[in-house]
Amino acid sequence: MQIEVFIKYYLLAYIAFVNAISFTFMGLDKKKARDKEFRISEKTLFMWVIIGGSLGGLLGMRFFRHKTHHLQFKYGFPLILLVHLVLIVVLGLKMLST
């Protein structure tokens, strides 16, 4: 039982961290675009979203109004978030049944 609590808190901390990084990178890339500086690659932005930062990436995209016209971001981030939510529900139901 104690290990399950540890894993849950570890996962929550991981998800919070990855989403914070994803959100921050969207804002940082927007600033770099405005200042005509070297940018964060789209590959890096997507990597952080795929490894768990989908909500942070999507919120960052909306909050900073960044990459909102790029179809791969406009539809990709919400699709990845949907996949993450389905995984959470499936894994949560599986944990409840055991």
TARASUL-V579435 format. One line per field, one symbol per residue. burial: I if it has 16 or more other C-alpha atoms within 10 Angstrom, else O. Layout:
BEGIN
burial=???
END
This chain:
BEGIN
burial=OOOOOOOOOOOOOOIIOIIIIIIIIIIIIIOOOOOOOOOOOOOOIIOIIIOIIIIIIIIIIOOIOIIOOOOOIIOIIIOIIOOIOOOOOOOOOOOOOO
END
